Amino acid sequence: MSNTQRLPQWRCTVPVPLDSKVLRAVEQKIASCESCTPDTAEVPFDFLLDCLTGCDPETTDYVLPEPVHCPRCGVAVRAGYWRWSDSADEGRTVFILPGTLITLKDE
């Protein structure tokens, strides 16, 4: 097997800036977060963003101009992201910071 066959396929993300209006709409759909209701929060915050924006979850990296807060406890809710890191010793590795888990309001 050649070197090119063993290399993983790198994915590029597209930064999607969100405005305050979208963030307020997002906050209104959140009932709680993993900080205040760890037993019931199971929806990734990014999933809610993907649903509201229609963006592809595989390639989207959300840019929030201000924090979104959990309406129940006030903790900042974060979107997840991943970044590539290049190292002479370890090669190319990925760093993943998962987004906050939330509970959606019943509608």
Biopython code that builds the backbone (N, CA, C, O; Angstrom):
import numpy as np
from Bio.PDB.StructureBuilder import StructureBuilder

atoms = [
    (1, "MET", "N", (0.846, -1.176, 0.000)),
    (1, "MET", "CA", (0.000, 0.000, 0.000)),
    (1, "MET", "C", (0.894, 1.242, 0.000)),
    (1, "MET", "O", (1.826, 1.335, 0.798)),
    (2, "SER", "N", (0.617, 2.179, -0.877)),
    (2, "SER", "CA", (1.442, 3.385, -0.954)),
    (2, "SER", "C", (1.059, 4.376, 0.137)),
    (2, "SER", "O", (0.012, 4.246, 0.771)),
    (3, "ASN", "N", (1.934, 5.382, 0.349)),
    (3, "ASN", "CA", (1.668, 6.415, 1.362)),
    (3, "ASN", "C", (0.358, 7.141, 1.118)),
    (3, "ASN", "O", (-0.371, 7.439, 2.064)),
    (4, "THR", "N", (0.048, 7.431, -0.142)),
    (4, "THR", "CA", (-1.165, 8.182, -0.430)),
    (4, "THR", "C", (-2.427, 7.387, -0.114)),
    (4, "THR", "O", (-3.468, 7.974, 0.178)),
    (5, "GLN", "N", (-2.348, 6.078, -0.168)),
    (5, "GLN", "CA", (-3.516, 5.264, 0.167)),
    (5, "GLN", "C", (-3.747, 5.200, 1.672)),
    (5, "GLN", "O", (-4.870, 4.939, 2.104)),
    (6, "ARG", "N", (-2.725, 5.430, 2.473)),
    (6, "ARG", "CA", (-2.870, 5.357, 3.923)),
    (6, "ARG", "C", (-3.247, 6.688, 4.550)),
    (6, "ARG", "O", (-3.645, 6.729, 5.714)),
    (7, "LEU", "N", (-3.132, 7.753, 3.816)),
    (7, "LEU", "CA", (-3.441, 9.063, 4.379)),
    (7, "LEU", "C", (-4.947, 9.240, 4.518)),
    (7, "LEU", "O", (-5.700, 8.894, 3.608)),
    (8, "PRO", "N", (-5.390, 9.777, 5.655)),
    (8, "PRO", "CA", (-6.827, 10.027, 5.809)),
    (8, "PRO", "C", (-7.263, 11.176, 4.905)),
    (8, "PRO", "O", (-6.452, 12.017, 4.517)),
    (9, "GLN", "N", (-8.524, 11.199, 4.584)),
    (9, "GLN", "CA", (-9.085, 12.291, 3.805)),
    (9, "GLN", "C", (-9.418, 13.438, 4.754)),
    (9, "GLN", "O", (-10.256, 13.279, 5.642)),
    (10, "TRP", "N", (-8.781, 14.576, 4.580)),
    (10, "TRP", "CA", (-9.020, 15.729, 5.440)),
    (10, "TRP", "C", (-10.263, 16.459, 4.975)),
    (10, "TRP", "O", (-10.475, 16.650, 3.777)),
    (11, "ARG", "N", (-11.057, 16.854, 5.901)),
    (11, "ARG", "CA", (-12.256, 17.616, 5.574)),
    (11, "ARG", "C", (-12.021, 19.077, 5.897)),
    (11, "ARG", "O", (-11.408, 19.412, 6.911)),
    (12, "CYS", "N", (-12.503, 19.921, 5.048)),
    (12, "CYS", "CA", (-12.418, 21.357, 5.284)),
    (12, "CYS", "C", (-13.752, 21.829, 5.840)),
    (12, "CYS", "O", (-14.811, 21.395, 5.386)),
    (13, "THR", "N", (-13.700, 22.708, 6.813)),
    (13, "THR", "CA", (-14.928, 23.265, 7.352)),
    (13, "THR", "C", (-15.170, 24.642, 6.771)),
    (13, "THR", "O", (-14.244, 25.336, 6.350)),
    (14, "VAL", "N", (-16.420, 25.013, 6.758)),
    (14, "VAL", "CA", (-16.830, 26.318, 6.273)),
    (14, "VAL", "C", (-17.306, 27.125, 7.475)),
    (14, "VAL", "O", (-18.264, 26.724, 8.136)),
    (15, "PRO", "N", (-16.658, 28.263, 7.779)),
    (15, "PRO", "CA", (-17.143, 29.073, 8.899)),
    (15, "PRO", "C", (-18.468, 29.737, 8.529)),
    (15, "PRO", "O", (-18.594, 30.355, 7.471)),
    (16, "VAL", "N", (-19.446, 29.600, 9.413)),
    (16, "VAL", "CA", (-20.759, 30.200, 9.188)),
    (16, "VAL", "C", (-21.024, 31.190, 10.326)),
    (16, "VAL", "O", (-21.323, 30.783, 11.449)),
    (17, "PRO", "N", (-20.914, 32.484, 10.036)),
    (17, "PRO", "CA", (-21.191, 33.475, 11.081)),
    (17, "PRO", "C", (-22.693, 33.583, 11.336)),
    (17, "PRO", "O", (-23.493, 33.608, 10.401)),
    (18, "LEU", "N", (-23.057, 33.647, 12.593)),
    (18, "LEU", "CA", (-24.451, 33.814, 12.972)),
    (18, "LEU", "C", (-24.627, 35.197, 13.589)),
    (18, "LEU", "O", (-23.716, 35.717, 14.234)),
    (19, "ASP", "N", (-25.792, 35.784, 13.389)),
    (19, "ASP", "CA", (-26.022, 37.101, 13.977)),
    (19, "ASP", "C", (-26.834, 36.979, 15.271)),
    (19, "ASP", "O", (-27.311, 35.898, 15.617)),
    (20, "SER", "N", (-26.979, 38.081, 15.965)),
    (20, "SER", "CA", (-27.672, 38.099, 17.258)),
    (20, "SER", "C", (-29.114, 37.647, 17.146)),
    (20, "SER", "O", (-29.637, 37.010, 18.061)),
    (21, "LYS", "N", (-29.765, 37.968, 16.035)),
    (21, "LYS", "CA", (-31.161, 37.574, 15.832)),
    (21, "LYS", "C", (-31.294, 36.049, 15.831)),
    (21, "LYS", "O", (-32.196, 35.500, 16.464)),
    (22, "VAL", "N", (-30.400, 35.374, 15.124)),
    (22, "VAL", "CA", (-30.410, 33.910, 15.083)),
    (22, "VAL", "C", (-30.113, 33.341, 16.470)),
    (22, "VAL", "O", (-30.743, 32.372, 16.892)),
    (23, "LEU", "N", (-29.165, 33.935, 17.172)),
    (23, "LEU", "CA", (-28.810, 33.440, 18.506)),
    (23, "LEU", "C", (-29.977, 33.552, 19.481)),
    (23, "LEU", "O", (-30.175, 32.663, 20.309)),
    (24, "ARG", "N", (-30.752, 34.630, 19.394)),
    (24, "ARG", "CA", (-31.918, 34.785, 20.271)),
    (24, "ARG", "C", (-32.979, 33.741, 19.934)),
    (24, "ARG", "O", (-33.629, 33.211, 20.835)),
    (25, "ALA", "N", (-33.162, 33.439, 18.655)),
    (25, "ALA", "CA", (-34.111, 32.403, 18.243)),
    (25, "ALA", "C", (-33.664, 31.031, 18.757)),
    (25, "ALA", "O", (-34.486, 30.218, 19.180)),
    (26, "VAL", "N", (-32.363, 30.789, 18.715)),
    (26, "VAL", "CA", (-31.803, 29.533, 19.216)),
    (26, "VAL", "C", (-32.041, 29.418, 20.721)),
    (26, "VAL", "O", (-32.477, 28.371, 21.201)),
    (27, "GLU", "N", (-31.759, 30.473, 21.460)),
    (27, "GLU", "CA", (-31.951, 30.448, 22.920)),
    (27, "GLU", "C", (-33.394, 30.121, 23.296)),
    (27, "GLU", "O", (-33.639, 29.448, 24.297)),
    (28, "GLN", "N", (-34.329, 30.587, 22.510)),
    (28, "GLN", "CA", (-35.743, 30.367, 22.823)),
    (28, "GLN", "C", (-36.173, 28.923, 22.629)),
    (28, "GLN", "O", (-37.241, 28.535, 23.101)),
    (29, "LYS", "N", (-35.376, 28.128, 21.953)),
    (29, "LYS", "CA", (-35.695, 26.714, 21.741)),
    (29, "LYS", "C", (-35.044, 25.805, 22.781)),
    (29, "LYS", "O", (-35.334, 24.610, 22.831)),
    (30, "ILE", "N", (-34.167, 26.369, 23.609)),
    (30, "ILE", "CA", (-33.452, 25.582, 24.616)),
    (30, "ILE", "C", (-34.220, 25.587, 25.935)),
    (30, "ILE", "O", (-34.588, 26.649, 26.438)),
    (31, "ALA", "N", (-34.460, 24.406, 26.492)),
    (31, "ALA", "CA", (-35.109, 24.287, 27.802)),
    (31, "ALA", "C", (-34.065, 24.247, 28.914)),
    (31, "ALA", "O", (-34.245, 24.862, 29.965)),
    (32, "SER", "N", (-32.973, 23.521, 28.677)),
    (32, "SER", "CA", (-31.919, 23.380, 29.684)),
    (32, "SER", "C", (-30.662, 22.858, 29.001)),
    (32, "SER", "O", (-30.652, 22.608, 27.796)),
    (33, "CYS", "N", (-29.603, 22.698, 29.791)),
    (33, "CYS", "CA", (-28.336, 22.211, 29.229)),
    (33, "CYS", "C", (-27.756, 21.108, 30.112)),
    (33, "CYS", "O", (-28.311, 20.778, 31.160)),
    (34, "GLU", "N", (-26.643, 20.551, 29.673)),
    (34, "GLU", "CA", (-26.005, 19.459, 30.407)),
    (34, "GLU", "C", (-25.501, 19.883, 31.780)),
    (34, "GLU", "O", (-25.287, 19.041, 32.651)),
    (35, "SER", "N", (-25.313, 21.171, 31.975)),
    (35, "SER", "CA", (-24.844, 21.658, 33.267)),
    (35, "SER", "C", (-25.941, 21.579, 34.333)),
    (35, "SER", "O", (-25.671, 21.205, 35.474)),
    (36, "CYS", "N", (-27.172, 21.929, 33.965)),
    (36, "CYS", "CA", (-28.253, 21.953, 34.960)),
    (36, "CYS", "C", (-29.140, 20.709, 34.916)),
    (36, "CYS", "O", (-29.794, 20.386, 35.908)),
    (37, "THR", "N", (-29.172, 20.007, 33.781)),
    (37, "THR", "CA", (-29.969, 18.773, 33.680)),
    (37, "THR", "C", (-29.160, 17.689, 32.965)),
    (37, "THR", "O", (-29.493, 17.304, 31.844)),
    (38, "PRO", "N", (-28.107, 17.202, 33.606)),
    (38, "PRO", "CA", (-27.229, 16.232, 32.936)),
    (38, "PRO", "C", (-27.915, 14.927, 32.540)),
    (38, "PRO", "O", (-27.462, 14.252, 31.615)),
    (39, "ASP", "N", (-28.988, 14.565, 33.213)),
    (39, "ASP", "CA", (-29.666, 13.299, 32.903)),
    (39, "ASP", "C", (-30.603, 13.379, 31.703)),
    (39, "ASP", "O", (-30.974, 12.351, 31.137)),
    (40, "THR", "N", (-30.992, 14.606, 31.309)),
    (40, "THR", "CA", (-31.937, 14.727, 30.203)),
    (40, "THR", "C", (-31.363, 15.440, 28.978)),
    (40, "THR", "O", (-31.932, 15.341, 27.891)),
    (41, "ALA", "N", (-30.266, 16.144, 29.130)),
    (41, "ALA", "CA", (-29.671, 16.863, 27.993)),
    (41, "ALA", "C", (-28.963, 15.861, 27.081)),
    (41, "ALA", "O", (-27.960, 15.259, 27.464)),
    (42, "GLU", "N", (-29.494, 15.691, 25.874)),
    (42, "GLU", "CA", (-28.894, 14.705, 24.971)),
    (42, "GLU", "C", (-28.809, 15.175, 23.523)),
    (42, "GLU", "O", (-28.354, 14.428, 22.657)),
    (43, "VAL", "N", (-29.240, 16.403, 23.254)),
    (43, "VAL", "CA", (-29.191, 16.942, 21.899)),
    (43, "VAL", "C", (-27.977, 17.859, 21.786)),
    (43, "VAL", "O", (-27.866, 18.814, 22.555)),
    (44, "PRO", "N", (-27.070, 17.601, 20.858)),
    (44, "PRO", "CA", (-25.937, 18.514, 20.687)),
    (44, "PRO", "C", (-26.427, 19.891, 20.232)),
    (44, "PRO", "O", (-27.289, 19.993, 19.359)),
    (45, "PHE", "N", (-25.876, 20.937, 20.825)),
    (45, "PHE", "CA", (-26.238, 22.305, 20.466)),
    (45, "PHE", "C", (-26.075, 22.528, 18.969)),
    (45, "PHE", "O", (-26.882, 23.226, 18.357)),
    (46, "ASP", "N", (-25.046, 21.946, 18.375)),
    (46, "ASP", "CA", (-24.810, 22.088, 16.938)),
    (46, "ASP", "C", (-25.979, 21.542, 16.115)),
    (46, "ASP", "O", (-26.271, 22.064, 15.039)),
    (47, "PHE", "N", (-26.643, 20.509, 16.604)),
    (47, "PHE", "CA", (-27.790, 19.957, 15.892)),
    (47, "PHE", "C", (-28.885, 21.009, 15.761)),
    (47, "PHE", "O", (-29.492, 21.146, 14.698)),
    (48, "LEU", "N", (-29.139, 21.751, 16.834)),
    (48, "LEU", "CA", (-30.129, 22.823, 16.794)),
    (48, "LEU", "C", (-29.707, 23.900, 15.792)),
    (48, "LEU", "O", (-30.529, 24.387, 15.016)),
    (49, "LEU", "N", (-28.433, 24.265, 15.811)),
    (49, "LEU", "CA", (-27.935, 25.253, 14.853)),
    (49, "LEU", "C", (-28.080, 24.754, 13.421)),
    (49, "LEU", "O", (-28.477, 25.510, 12.534)),
    (50, "ASP", "N", (-27.758, 23.485, 13.195)),
    (50, "ASP", "CA", (-27.889, 22.903, 11.857)),
    (50, "ASP", "C", (-29.344, 22.946, 11.389)),
    (50, "ASP", "O", (-29.617, 23.266, 10.233)),
    (51, "CYS", "N", (-30.271, 22.625, 12.283)),
    (51, "CYS", "CA", (-31.696, 22.625, 11.924)),
    (51, "CYS", "C", (-32.189, 24.024, 11.580)),
    (51, "CYS", "O", (-32.948, 24.201, 10.627)),
    (52, "LEU", "N", (-31.763, 25.010, 12.345)),
    (52, "LEU", "CA", (-32.234, 26.377, 12.116)),
    (52, "LEU", "C", (-31.586, 27.041, 10.912)),
    (52, "LEU", "O", (-32.208, 27.874, 10.253)),
    (53, "THR", "N", (-30.341, 26.680, 10.619)),
    (53, "THR", "CA", (-29.638, 27.326, 9.508)),
    (53, "THR", "C", (-29.722, 26.519, 8.208)),
    (53, "THR", "O", (-29.547, 27.073, 7.122)),
    (54, "GLY", "N", (-29.989, 25.217, 8.315)),
    (54, "GLY", "CA", (-29.999, 24.365, 7.131)),
    (54, "GLY", "C", (-28.603, 24.008, 6.649)),
    (54, "GLY", "O", (-28.445, 23.498, 5.540)),
    (55, "CYS", "N", (-27.593, 24.267, 7.461)),
    (55, "CYS", "CA", (-26.205, 23.988, 7.074)),
    (55, "CYS", "C", (-25.866, 22.508, 7.237)),
    (55, "CYS", "O", (-26.503, 21.790, 8.008)),
    (56, "ASP", "N", (-24.867, 22.076, 6.508)),
    (56, "ASP", "CA", (-24.392, 20.699, 6.540)),
    (56, "ASP", "C", (-23.564, 20.471, 7.807)),
    (56, "ASP", "O", (-22.537, 21.125, 7.993)),
    (57, "PRO", "N", (-23.990, 19.564, 8.671)),
    (57, "PRO", "CA", (-23.257, 19.334, 9.921)),
    (57, "PRO", "C", (-21.848, 18.782, 9.729)),
    (57, "PRO", "O", (-21.009, 18.908, 10.620)),
    (58, "GLU", "N", (-21.582, 18.173, 8.579)),
    (58, "GLU", "CA", (-20.266, 17.602, 8.316)),
    (58, "GLU", "C", (-19.207, 18.654, 8.008)),
    (58, "GLU", "O", (-18.016, 18.415, 8.207)),
    (59, "THR", "N", (-19.638, 19.822, 7.523)),
    (59, "THR", "CA", (-18.659, 20.805, 7.071)),
    (59, "THR", "C", (-18.809, 22.181, 7.702)),
    (59, "THR", "O", (-18.080, 23.106, 7.344)),
    (60, "THR", "N", (-19.736, 22.331, 8.629)),
    (60, "THR", "CA", (-20.023, 23.651, 9.183)),
    (60, "THR", "C", (-19.294, 23.889, 10.502)),
    (60, "THR", "O", (-19.249, 23.024, 11.377)),
    (61, "ASP", "N", (-18.735, 25.070, 10.614)),
    (61, "ASP", "CA", (-18.089, 25.522, 11.847)),
    (61, "ASP", "C", (-18.744, 26.866, 12.185)),
    (61, "ASP", "O", (-18.474, 27.866, 11.521)),
    (62, "TYR", "N", (-19.596, 26.897, 13.206)),
    (62, "TYR", "CA", (-20.355, 28.100, 13.530)),
    (62, "TYR", "C", (-19.508, 29.138, 14.249)),
    (62, "TYR", "O", (-18.698, 28.808, 15.115)),
    (63, "VAL", "N", (-19.709, 30.392, 13.878)),
    (63, "VAL", "CA", (-19.026, 31.521, 14.501)),
    (63, "VAL", "C", (-20.092, 32.340, 15.218)),
    (63, "VAL", "O", (-20.937, 32.974, 14.585)),
    (64, "LEU", "N", (-20.041, 32.318, 16.541)),
    (64, "LEU", "CA", (-21.020, 33.036, 17.349)),
    (64, "LEU", "C", (-20.417, 34.360, 17.807)),
    (64, "LEU", "O", (-19.357, 34.366, 18.434)),
    (65, "PRO", "N", (-21.074, 35.488, 17.507)),
    (65, "PRO", "CA", (-20.530, 36.792, 17.880)),
    (65, "PRO", "C", (-20.644, 37.083, 19.372)),
    (65, "PRO", "O", (-19.984, 37.980, 19.897)),
    (66, "GLU", "N", (-21.485, 36.315, 20.037)),
    (66, "GLU", "CA", (-21.687, 36.468, 21.485)),
    (66, "GLU", "C", (-22.161, 35.130, 22.025)),
    (66, "GLU", "O", (-22.655, 34.297, 21.265)),
    (67, "PRO", "N", (-22.018, 34.914, 23.320)),
    (67, "PRO", "CA", (-22.424, 33.618, 23.871)),
    (67, "PRO", "C", (-23.943, 33.423, 23.848)),
    (67, "PRO", "O", (-24.714, 34.375, 23.962)),
    (68, "VAL", "N", (-24.337, 32.177, 23.699)),
    (68, "VAL", "CA", (-25.721, 31.759, 23.899)),
    (68, "VAL", "C", (-25.767, 31.198, 25.310)),
    (68, "VAL", "O", (-24.871, 30.456, 25.713)),
    (69, "HIS", "N", (-26.806, 31.547, 26.065)),
    (69, "HIS", "CA", (-26.907, 31.093, 27.454)),
    (69, "HIS", "C", (-28.100, 30.174, 27.663)),
    (69, "HIS", "O", (-29.153, 30.345, 27.048)),
    (70, "CYS", "N", (-27.919, 29.220, 28.522)),
    (70, "CYS", "CA", (-29.007, 28.335, 28.922)),
    (70, "CYS", "C", (-30.029, 29.181, 29.694)),
    (70, "CYS", "O", (-29.657, 29.877, 30.639)),
    (71, "PRO", "N", (-31.304, 29.131, 29.308)),
    (71, "PRO", "CA", (-32.302, 29.935, 30.000)),
    (71, "PRO", "C", (-32.588, 29.459, 31.423)),
    (71, "PRO", "O", (-33.126, 30.207, 32.239)),
    (72, "ARG", "N", (-32.230, 28.227, 31.708)),
    (72, "ARG", "CA", (-32.510, 27.684, 33.042)),
    (72, "ARG", "C", (-31.419, 28.029, 34.055)),
    (72, "ARG", "O", (-31.721, 28.422, 35.182)),
    (73, "CYS", "N", (-30.139, 27.882, 33.654)),
    (73, "CYS", "CA", (-29.058, 28.096, 34.626)),
    (73, "CYS", "C", (-28.115, 29.241, 34.260)),
    (73, "CYS", "O", (-27.308, 29.663, 35.088)),
    (74, "GLY", "N", (-28.209, 29.750, 33.027)),
    (74, "GLY", "CA", (-27.374, 30.876, 32.615)),
    (74, "GLY", "C", (-25.979, 30.530, 32.130)),
    (74, "GLY", "O", (-25.215, 31.427, 31.773)),
    (75, "VAL", "N", (-25.626, 29.249, 32.108)),
    (75, "VAL", "CA", (-24.309, 28.830, 31.639)),
    (75, "VAL", "C", (-24.201, 29.066, 30.134)),
    (75, "VAL", "O", (-25.173, 28.885, 29.401)),
    (76, "ALA", "N", (-23.027, 29.468, 29.681)),
    (76, "ALA", "CA", (-22.805, 29.657, 28.248)),
    (76, "ALA", "C", (-22.840, 28.300, 27.540)),
    (76, "ALA", "O", (-22.184, 27.349, 27.963)),
    (77, "VAL", "N", (-23.605, 28.230, 26.472)),
    (77, "VAL", "CA", (-23.736, 27.036, 25.655)),
    (77, "VAL", "C", (-22.790, 27.214, 24.468)),
    (77, "VAL", "O", (-22.824, 28.246, 23.799)),
    (78, "ARG", "N", (-21.955, 26.220, 24.207)),
    (78, "ARG", "CA", (-20.958, 26.389, 23.142)),
    (78, "ARG", "C", (-21.223, 25.435, 21.986)),
    (78, "ARG", "O", (-21.718, 24.321, 22.157)),
    (79, "ALA", "N", (-20.876, 25.918, 20.819)),
    (79, "ALA", "CA", (-20.915, 25.073, 19.625)),
    (79, "ALA", "C", (-19.635, 24.245, 19.604)),
    (79, "ALA", "O", (-18.591, 24.689, 20.081)),
    (80, "GLY", "N", (-19.722, 23.062, 19.059)),
    (80, "GLY", "CA", (-18.538, 22.222, 18.956)),
    (80, "GLY", "C", (-17.706, 22.627, 17.749)),
    (80, "GLY", "O", (-18.187, 23.289, 16.830)),
    (81, "TYR", "N", (-16.449, 22.213, 17.777)),
    (81, "TYR", "CA", (-15.597, 22.456, 16.610)),
    (81, "TYR", "C", (-14.440, 21.484, 16.625)),
    (81, "TYR", "O", (-14.166, 20.818, 17.624)),
    (82, "TRP", "N", (-13.776, 21.422, 15.499)),
    (82, "TRP", "CA", (-12.573, 20.600, 15.395)),
    (82, "TRP", "C", (-11.532, 21.362, 14.618)),
    (82, "TRP", "O", (-11.843, 22.112, 13.693)),
    (83, "ARG", "N", (-10.289, 21.157, 15.007)),
    (83, "ARG", "CA", (-9.155, 21.836, 14.383)),
    (83, "ARG", "C", (-8.055, 20.822, 14.115)),
    (83, "ARG", "O", (-7.852, 19.880, 14.882)),
    (84, "TRP", "N", (-7.358, 21.033, 13.024)),
    (84, "TRP", "CA", (-6.214, 20.192, 12.696)),
    (84, "TRP", "C", (-4.963, 20.780, 13.327)),
    (84, "TRP", "O", (-4.809, 21.997, 13.426)),
    (85, "SER", "N", (-4.087, 19.904, 13.747)),
    (85, "SER", "CA", (-2.809, 20.311, 14.309)),
    (85, "SER", "C", (-1.708, 19.564, 13.559)),
    (85, "SER", "O", (-1.767, 18.345, 13.397)),
    (86, "ASP", "N", (-0.719, 20.305, 13.112)),
    (86, "ASP", "CA", (0.420, 19.689, 12.430)),
    (86, "ASP", "C", (1.614, 19.678, 13.363)),
    (86, "ASP", "O", (1.940, 20.688, 13.987)),
    (87, "SER", "N", (2.256, 18.540, 13.452)),
    (87, "SER", "CA", (3.416, 18.385, 14.320)),
    (87, "SER", "C", (4.462, 17.565, 13.587)),
    (87, "SER", "O", (4.142, 16.582, 12.919)),
    (88, "ALA", "N", (5.719, 17.980, 13.717)),
    (88, "ALA", "CA", (6.800, 17.225, 13.081)),
    (88, "ALA", "C", (6.909, 15.830, 13.687)),
    (88, "ALA", "O", (7.248, 14.876, 12.986)),
    (89, "ASP", "N", (6.623, 15.699, 14.989)),
    (89, "ASP", "CA", (6.737, 14.407, 15.672)),
    (89, "ASP", "C", (5.529, 13.502, 15.454)),
    (89, "ASP", "O", (5.677, 12.301, 15.225)),
    (90, "GLU", "N", (4.325, 14.088, 15.525)),
    (90, "GLU", "CA", (3.111, 13.271, 15.479)),
    (90, "GLU", "C", (2.366, 13.340, 14.158)),
    (90, "GLU", "O", (1.388, 12.618, 13.965)),
    (91, "GLY", "N", (2.799, 14.177, 13.266)),
    (91, "GLY", "CA", (2.082, 14.323, 12.000)),
    (91, "GLY", "C", (0.834, 15.174, 12.184)),
    (91, "GLY", "O", (0.788, 16.038, 13.060)),
    (92, "ARG", "N", (-0.152, 14.935, 11.381)),
    (92, "ARG", "CA", (-1.392, 15.715, 11.444)),
    (92, "ARG", "C", (-2.404, 14.994, 12.315)),
    (92, "ARG", "O", (-2.737, 13.835, 12.067)),
    (93, "THR", "N", (-2.889, 15.681, 13.333)),
    (93, "THR", "CA", (-3.894, 15.128, 14.231)),
    (93, "THR", "C", (-5.045, 16.115, 14.335)),
    (93, "THR", "O", (-4.910, 17.291, 13.998)),
    (94, "VAL", "N", (-6.167, 15.619, 14.803)),
    (94, "VAL", "CA", (-7.343, 16.466, 14.950)),
    (94, "VAL", "C", (-7.643, 16.672, 16.433)),
    (94, "VAL", "O", (-7.522, 15.750, 17.240)),
    (95, "PHE", "N", (-8.035, 17.894, 16.774)),
    (95, "PHE", "CA", (-8.463, 18.237, 18.123)),
    (95, "PHE", "C", (-9.955, 18.516, 18.048)),
    (95, "PHE", "O", (-10.385, 19.368, 17.271)),
    (96, "ILE", "N", (-10.755, 17.807, 18.850)),
    (96, "ILE", "CA", (-12.206, 17.973, 18.816)),
    (96, "ILE", "C", (-12.690, 18.497, 20.164)),
    (96, "ILE", "O", (-12.397, 17.920, 21.211)),
    (97, "LEU", "N", (-13.437, 19.602, 20.119)),
    (97, "LEU", "CA", (-14.098, 20.126, 21.302)),
    (97, "LEU", "C", (-15.593, 19.966, 21.059)),
    (97, "LEU", "O", (-16.171, 20.704, 20.262)),
    (98, "PRO", "N", (-16.228, 19.006, 21.740)),
    (98, "PRO", "CA", (-17.661, 18.804, 21.493)),
    (98, "PRO", "C", (-18.482, 19.973, 22.015)),
    (98, "PRO", "O", (-18.108, 20.633, 22.984)),
    (99, "GLY", "N", (-19.600, 20.214, 21.356)),
    (99, "GLY", "CA", (-20.512, 21.265, 21.792)),
    (99, "GLY", "C", (-21.280, 20.826, 23.027)),
    (99, "GLY", "O", (-21.245, 19.660, 23.422)),
    (100, "THR", "N", (-21.964, 21.771, 23.620)),
    (100, "THR", "CA", (-22.780, 21.515, 24.802)),
    (100, "THR", "C", (-24.012, 20.697, 24.419)),
    (100, "THR", "O", (-24.608, 20.901, 23.362)),
    (101, "LEU", "N", (-24.376, 19.771, 25.296)),
    (101, "LEU", "CA", (-25.621, 19.033, 25.113)),
    (101, "LEU", "C", (-26.759, 19.843, 25.713)),
    (101, "LEU", "O", (-26.595, 20.462, 26.764)),
    (102, "ILE", "N", (-27.914, 19.841, 25.051)),
    (102, "ILE", "CA", (-29.050, 20.623, 25.509)),
    (102, "ILE", "C", (-30.314, 19.764, 25.524)),
    (102, "ILE", "O", (-30.340, 18.669, 24.963)),
    (103, "THR", "N", (-31.347, 20.271, 26.164)),
    (103, "THR", "CA", (-32.689, 19.717, 26.100)),
    (103, "THR", "C", (-33.535, 20.762, 25.383)),
    (103, "THR", "O", (-33.509, 21.941, 25.738)),
    (104, "LEU", "N", (-34.274, 20.334, 24.387)),
    (104, "LEU", "CA", (-35.114, 21.255, 23.632)),
    (104, "LEU", "C", (-36.462, 21.434, 24.322)),
    (104, "LEU", "O", (-36.954, 20.527, 24.993)),
    (105, "LYS", "N", (-37.043, 22.600, 24.151)),
    (105, "LYS", "CA", (-38.391, 22.853, 24.663)),
    (105, "LYS", "C", (-39.381, 22.027, 23.852)),
    (105, "LYS", "O", (-39.178, 21.784, 22.662)),
    (106, "ASP", "N", (-40.447, 21.603, 24.504)),
    (106, "ASP", "CA", (-41.531, 20.923, 23.808)),
    (106, "ASP", "C", (-42.306, 21.953, 23.005)),
    (106, "ASP", "O", (-42.634, 23.029, 23.506)),
    (107, "GLU", "N", (-42.592, 21.618, 21.771)),
    (107, "GLU", "CA", (-43.336, 22.572, 20.940)),
    (107, "GLU", "C", (-44.585, 21.967, 20.420)),
    (107, "GLU", "O", (-45.337, 22.625, 19.701)),
]
sb = StructureBuilder()
sb.init_structure("model")
sb.init_model(0)
sb.init_chain("A")
sb.init_seg("    ")
for serial, (resi, resn, name, xyz) in enumerate(atoms, 1):
    if name == "N":
        sb.init_residue(resn, " ", resi, " ")
    sb.init_atom(name, np.array(xyz, "f"), 0.0, 1.0, " ", f" {name:<3s}", serial, name[0])
structure = sb.get_structure()
